[in-house]
Amino acid sequence: MMKVGIYYGQNDVRVEERPIPAIGPKDVLIRNLRGGICGTDINIVKIGSSNMGIRFEQEFGHELFGEVVEVGAEVKDVTVGMRVGVNPITAKRAGRHFACEVGGFSQFLTVEDAALNYNLYEMSDSVTPEEAALMEPMSVGFHGAFSVAPKPGEHIVVMGAGPIGLSAAASLIGEGITNVVVVDIDDFRLAKARDIGAKTVNTLHEDLAQSLIGYFGSAYIYGTEVPNVDAFVDAAGAPPLFQQVFNIAKSGARIAIIAVYKQELPVSLANIMSKELKIIGASGYSDYDITRVIDHLEKKKTPIASMITHTYKLHELPEAFAKAIEAKEAIKVLIDLED
């Protein structure tokens, strides 16, 4: 038997015992070492829905790192003892629709149709379990940041200093795009952004446009002074901030949307046309994104693991979710599944 985290509804997660799963010839069994609480997990638990990606009474969690303990007879290039990150989108034959139910809060889980650089990604011993557990969320941030095709020397603004925003900023800085500003309203989170090498703006206390002009200088659009920002990466999902950015964007600016918006926003198509703005949606990640993130983690390109603020044991899963939901001086909350 193994211990697993189970979702029961609004603010109701429990730890129970269930059988260790059996694997098929194309599968591997993973002993989970660390699991991360994602913003998606938090939103589902807060709302208590059964149709947002996690069904009632199911194992859940999709950010994880572990080691291979059993390999199916038909699996190639994967060996027992291999330290691996898991791509939850491709970890099960059911695909992306049930990716949040992979079992990131279970002591053991199966990866189906297992293959390296498809749903399993080997990590060197230089990567700690805590760092390795950031592979999945950082890949989301990397994918969003590079969806705007940033170039060295360009000025990039990341909106939001949560795990995805910090991951986006770290990804840019780690790849040599160093003119990065992170915008948020929380000084604790902004301090983490500065730790990874970004400049910061707290819009509770500072004017966004003037602060960005101070960092990057000015551009002019139809006679109006605006910040000389080449691209914005929206990991905040805050309608007032998006509208402000939309209004101060210069001609030709690119805006990537990583955040999950919970409401519709009015957007001026005339503004998009006249400024030739490019608005880009970014969801999930690719194999390329994951491999670049692993390179980032192995080479310690930024101290991205500083965003891990709390670690709980598996039996403390309800307390861990309470802390993550509270969000006070909590950014990335991890679960340690080792005995």
Order of alpha helices (4+ residues) and beta strands (2+ residues): beta-beta-beta-alpha-beta-beta-beta-beta-beta-alpha-alpha-beta-alpha-beta-alpha-beta-alpha-beta-beta-beta-alpha-beta-alpha-beta-alpha-beta-alpha-beta
